[in-house]
Amino acid sequence: MPITFPNIDNLPPGDEMDIWSLDPEIGQFVIVGTGKVSSDGNSVETINGGVRAADWHFPSPQPPEDPSGPKDPKEPPN
């Protein structure tokens, strides 16, 4: 079922993000869909997936991609 959230982070129109929900069977949050900030910037609306059951749901912006590519996990942080 589609769902709409307020855009409380003031993300720009068109930004896409994961929609997360608590999976009661495993007791963890899982991605259940994708949301997109509306053209007026006021809300985040699902563009696929959405509510599967009455539970906790929230949108979460995806981290920006690093233009230099993935880092070796064995390297120490900068």
LOMAR-249764 format. One record per residue: chain; residue number from 1; x, y, z of N, C-alpha, C in turn; residue in one letter. Coordinates in pm, whole numbers, plus 50000, padded with zeros to 5 digits. Last residue first. Layout:
REM residues N
<r 'A',NUM,<X,Y,Z>,<X,Y,Z>,<X,Y,Z>,'A'>
...
END
This chain:
REM residues 78
<r 'A',78,<54031,50807,50720>,<54111,50930,50708>,<54094,51018,50829>,'N'>
<r 'A',77,<54045,50468,50852>,<53974,50589,50808>,<54067,50709,50803>,'P'>
<r 'A',76,<54265,50212,50712>,<54218,50293,50825>,<54144,50416,50773>,'P'>
<r 'A',75,<54157,49941,50503>,<54229,50068,50518>,<54176,50145,50637>,'E'>
<r 'A',74,<53987,49731,50478>,<54103,49710,50565>,<54182,49838,50587>,'K'>
<r 'A',73,<53796,49796,50289>,<53755,49798,50430>,<53872,49778,50527>,'P'>
<r 'A',72,<53878,50016,50037>,<53916,49887,50093>,<53881,49890,50241>,'D'>
<r 'A',71,<53598,50200,49905>,<53726,50193,49975>,<53751,50050,50023>,'K'>
<r 'A',70,<53445,50266,49587>,<53448,50200,49718>,<53589,50194,49775>,'P'>
<r 'A',69,<53495,50598,49438>,<53466,50455,49438>,<53475,50395,49577>,'G'>
<r 'A',68,<53512,50867,49429>,<53638,50795,49412>,<53618,50643,49415>,'S'>
<r 'A',67,<53259,50965,49485>,<53304,50965,49346>,<53434,50890,49323>,'P'>
<r 'A',66,<53039,50799,49687>,<53174,50853,49688>,<53227,50849,49545>,'D'>
<r 'A',65,<52697,50890,49705>,<52800,50801,49651>,<52934,50872,49652>,'E'>
<r 'A',64,<52526,50965,50011>,<52581,51005,49881>,<52688,50907,49836>,'P'>
<r 'A',63,<52280,50737,50144>,<52406,50811,50157>,<52458,50851,50019>,'P'>
<r 'A',62,<51931,50803,50112>,<52044,50716,50082>,<52173,50797,50094>,'Q'>
<r 'A',61,<51705,50897,50373>,<51784,50930,50254>,<51901,50834,50237>,'P'>
<r 'A',60,<51433,50714,50474>,<51572,50743,50509>,<51651,50774,50383>,'S'>
<r 'A',59,<51105,50709,50616>,<51193,50723,50501>,<51333,50756,50549>,'P'>
<r 'A',58,<50945,50455,50819>,<51010,50585,50804>,<51091,50588,50675>,'F'>
<r 'A',57,<50717,50280,51035>,<50771,50305,50901>,<50840,50440,50901>,'H'>
<r 'A',56,<50590,50028,51246>,<50669,50150,51234>,<50726,50160,51094>,'W'>
<r 'A',55,<50277,49886,51132>,<50399,49883,51211>,<50469,50017,51199>,'D'>
<r 'A',54,<50063,49695,50963>,<50061,49808,51055>,<50182,49796,51148>,'A'>
<r 'A',53,<50226,49593,50659>,<50154,49563,50781>,<50155,49687,50868>,'A'>
<r 'A',52,<50329,49708,50435>,<50292,49567,50426>,<50207,49524,50545>,'R'>
<r 'A',51,<50361,50007,50262>,<50315,49944,50385>,<50272,49800,50358>,'V'>
<r 'A',50,<50594,49979,49987>,<50514,50056,50082>,<50475,49974,50203>,'G'>
<r 'A',49,<50670,49966,49633>,<50662,49908,49767>,<50573,49991,49856>,'G'>
<r 'A',48,<50749,50281,49480>,<50731,50135,49473>,<50733,50081,49614>,'N'>
<r 'A',47,<50717,50533,49556>,<50712,50511,49411>,<50715,50362,49380>,'I'>
<r 'A',46,<50571,50714,49825>,<50625,50589,49772>,<50613,50586,49621>,'T'>
<r 'A',45,<50674,51049,49895>,<50569,50956,49852>,<50632,50829,49797>,'E'>
<r 'A',44,<50723,51305,50111>,<50793,51191,50050>,<50686,51088,50021>,'V'>
<r 'A',43,<50645,51660,50077>,<50626,51524,50126>,<50716,51425,50053>,'S'>
<r 'A',42,<50706,51913,49976>,<50639,51903,50106>,<50633,51762,50162>,'N'>
<r 'A',41,<50804,51961,49722>,<50899,51948,49831>,<50838,51928,49968>,'G'>
<r 'A',40,<50652,51959,49498>,<50644,52081,49578>,<50737,52077,49699>,'D'>
<r 'A',39,<50708,51703,49403>,<50753,51818,49323>,<50744,51949,49400>,'S'>
<r 'A',38,<50816,51488,49676>,<50718,51543,49583>,<50771,51667,49513>,'S'>
<r 'A',37,<51076,51257,49697>,<51025,51385,49744>,<50935,51443,49635>,'V'>
<r 'A',36,<51003,50912,49703>,<51056,51024,49626>,<50993,51152,49680>,'K'>
<r 'A',35,<51092,50580,49819>,<51013,50702,49820>,<51082,50811,49742>,'G'>
<r 'A',34,<51062,50230,49797>,<51138,50349,49763>,<51044,50468,49765>,'T'>
<r 'A',33,<51042,49955,50037>,<51006,50030,49917>,<51100,50147,49895>,'G'>
<r 'A',32,<51130,49831,50260>,<51005,49781,50203>,<50962,49857,50078>,'V'>
<r 'A',31,<51410,49728,50438>,<51363,49816,50332>,<51239,49753,50268>,'I'>
<r 'A',30,<51367,49666,50791>,<51401,49621,50656>,<51348,49723,50555>,'V'>
<r 'A',29,<51456,49632,51131>,<51404,49716,51025>,<51455,49665,50891>,'F'>
<r 'A',28,<51373,49332,51318>,<51468,49427,51260>,<51397,49514,51157>,'Q'>
<r 'A',27,<51231,49106,51400>,<51264,49209,51498>,<51367,49309,51450>,'G'>
<r 'A',26,<51132,48913,51238>,<51276,48904,51267>,<51321,49011,51366>,'I'>
<r 'A',25,<50859,48969,51242>,<50903,48829,51245>,<51050,48815,51280>,'E'>
<r 'A',24,<50819,49242,51215>,<50797,49180,51346>,<50844,49036,51355>,'P'>
<r 'A',23,<51012,49471,51072>,<50962,49338,51040>,<50944,49264,51172>,'D'>
<r 'A',22,<50957,49808,51037>,<50994,49705,51133>,<50930,49573,51091>,'L'>
<r 'A',21,<51067,49963,50735>,<50960,49919,50824>,<51015,49813,50919>,'S'>
<r 'A',20,<51166,50228,50510>,<51198,50121,50605>,<51076,50088,50690>,'W'>
<r 'A',19,<51236,50331,50194>,<51130,50330,50294>,<51156,50206,50380>,'I'>
<r 'A',18,<51510,50519,50059>,<51452,50391,50099>,<51340,50416,50200>,'D'>
<r 'A',17,<51468,50790,49820>,<51518,50730,49944>,<51449,50598,49970>,'M'>
<r 'A',16,<51535,51060,49594>,<51479,50928,49624>,<51543,50873,49750>,'E'>
<r 'A',15,<51443,51393,49512>,<51534,51303,49583>,<51464,51170,49612>,'D'>
<r 'A',14,<51237,51551,49410>,<51297,51449,49323>,<51394,51356,49391>,'G'>
<r 'A',13,<51308,51846,49596>,<51216,51769,49512>,<51292,51672,49422>,'P'>
<r 'A',12,<51543,51811,49873>,<51497,51873,49749>,<51401,51784,49671>,'P'>
<r 'A',11,<51438,51786,50217>,<51516,51736,50104>,<51460,51795,49975>,'L'>
<r 'A',10,<51353,51854,50478>,<51360,51955,50372>,<51451,51912,50257>,'N'>
<r 'A',9,<51301,51666,50665>,<51443,51698,50644>,<51463,51804,50536>,'D'>
<r 'A',8,<51030,51620,50654>,<51082,51695,50770>,<51229,51732,50756>,'I'>
<r 'A',7,<50805,51580,50458>,<50947,51596,50426>,<51012,51680,50536>,'N'>
<r 'A',6,<50570,51337,50574>,<50612,51477,50560>,<50762,51482,50533>,'P'>
<r 'A',5,<50486,51055,50364>,<50546,51109,50486>,<50570,51258,50467>,'F'>
<r 'A',4,<50258,50821,50237>,<50317,50953,50222>,<50365,51000,50359>,'T'>
<r 'A',3,<50231,50501,50075>,<50230,50582,50196>,<50299,50716,50166>,'I'>
<r 'A',2,<50064,50221,49915>,<50142,50345,49913>,<50130,50421,50045>,'P'>
<r 'A',1,<50084,49884,50000>,<50000,50000,50000>,<50090,50124,50000>,'M'>
END
